[in-house]
Amino acid sequence: MFDRGTGSLWHSLTGEPVLGPLVGSGKTLELLPVTVTTWGEWTAEHPETLTIAFNTGFRRLYVKPGVPGAVYNAYFADPGLMFPVFELNPLLDPKTSVYALRVAGESKAYPIELVAEEQVINDVFSSMGIVVVGDPEARSARVYERGEHVFSTGIDARTLVDEIGREWQVGEEQLEPPDGSGEDALPRVAGHQAFWFGWTNFYPETELYVGAG
């Protein structure tokens, strides 16, 4: 990414300027939560959404009937990488999609397929209780602080049940407590959805979540 104000180039995984006048300034970008969802779910909540036209005037196809993610379909199907890579971590296939956290010099990665399979993961990261919520349809993850709560799956992907059976609602900014419970909302923890090869080249000491079993 680059900013139009200074023309500085920013690294999307570290949030640091790597080229331009802001290099060495000590400035870093604030990490914000990412939302990966389906078009159907998004437009159900935001029906007035506008999107780029498929006919862009360029040769690259952004849509192809029956081929999800057509613009990158060939790349995903090919074992090769688009960019040179310093070192490959053998624990996962290089193009495995992970949801990764970094806090206070620590990092941890959760394979998206595993998160989608388990749907709710109660974990501890950087001395903080967290819950990782998977959406099997969208193949995505959201992470929240959980305090002392232990959550399990609810009636749908947007509902969690706590240790005493109360229902919490999964929001984009926080976990919403049950009405009348007196509980505080639980804040979301920002992270990255990235390829394993990209993440581990910049955070080679990252911890890998391998499943509840």
Secondary structure as UniProt FT lines:
FT   TURN            4..6
FT   STRAND          9..10
FT   TURN            12..14
FT   STRAND          17..19
FT   TURN            21..24
FT   HELIX           39..45
FT   TURN            47..48
FT   TURN            65..66
FT   TURN            68..69
FT   HELIX           70..77
FT   TURN            90..91
FT   TURN            94..95
FT   STRAND          97..103
FT   TURN            104..105
FT   STRAND          106..111
FT   HELIX           112..118
FT   STRAND          120..125
FT   TURN            126..127
FT   STRAND          128..135
FT   TURN            136..139
FT   STRAND          140..145
FT   TURN            147..148
FT   STRAND          152..153
FT   TURN            157..158
FT   STRAND          159..161
FT   TURN            163..164
FT   STRAND          167..170
FT   STRAND          174..176
FT   TURN            179..180
FT   STRAND          186..188
FT   STRAND          192..195
FT   HELIX           196..202
FT   TURN            204..205
FT   STRAND          207..208
//
